[in-house]
């Protein structure tokens, strides 16, 4: 097998648990004969989960961070071992713990993989013990506390760009192209149905293609409310996403409030944004650099992304 690409991302218990469960069953129950009632212990809804996915969006690894600071359920499918998937999951879990303000994490390591955890600085505590018929060892890692600098925040390298109103589809296209052109690594799009007149435009599809090819691992995250409408006619952006699945991820909301959200927007990782109050109208506001508004939309996008489900409709086509 030629294994070359994967990504690690936060997982939502409700939207992603089927994928998390499949990996854990394959590794812990099928391979290691751990009883299902032991593996699924009832605290999953309260944990922070991460999932590793291949470039076909298939889950290949998992890990969770429990409320008591315990890292667990680290699992990587057999065909992906030795590709640093476990390392990427562990780094994501440790980073999450630090962002939560925790100064320590712990875990029960299977004794045959102690060296893996020691590479991250985990230290053994106490004697080995048996858990689920497998020898384990308690290990702990002290985390550097997150410090808040008392110094003023550094000035932005780029000056704020005045918010500009637009009143037409052509203006929306022009603004979208500028925002894509300024992006470093990530573009987020919230759309009712991947509006064909906007995101099906040849110049926008080409701009997204060039970004995906030349951004060195960049990605485009898209939330689509109405997948049926998006697939009602051939769509160049869906075709592009099929050809470059490692760069494009699409999800669709499941919560009623998210499905009824009336607006549409695009944000990038250079503090730019474009926002349309009514998604059916091509008028709104945008700026190449407006950190406060970009941050608000980024936080909203992340919340909806985490409680949305992967677009199985598109995955059936190869996504």
JOHU-V680356 format. One record per helix or strand of 2 or more residues. SS is the DSSP state (alpha for helix, beta for strand). FROM is the first residue (numbers start at 1). LEN is the number of residues. If there is no record, write none. Layout:
# JOHU-V680356
ss->[SS & SS]
from->[FROM & FROM]
len->[LEN & LEN]
This chain:
# JOHU-V680356
ss->[beta & alpha & alpha & alpha & beta & beta & beta & alpha & alpha & beta & alpha & beta & beta & beta & alpha & beta & alpha & alpha & beta & alpha & alpha & beta & alpha & beta & beta & beta & alpha & beta & alpha]
from->[6 & 13 & 36 & 44 & 48 & 59 & 70 & 78 & 85 & 104 & 111 & 123 & 134 & 164 & 169 & 186 & 196 & 202 & 219 & 227 & 236 & 248 & 256 & 264 & 273 & 284 & 291 & 309 & 312]
len->[6 & 19 & 4 & 3 & 7 & 7 & 7 & 3 & 15 & 7 & 8 & 9 & 9 & 3 & 14 & 6 & 4 & 13 & 6 & 4 & 8 & 5 & 4 & 5 & 4 & 4 & 16 & 2 & 4]
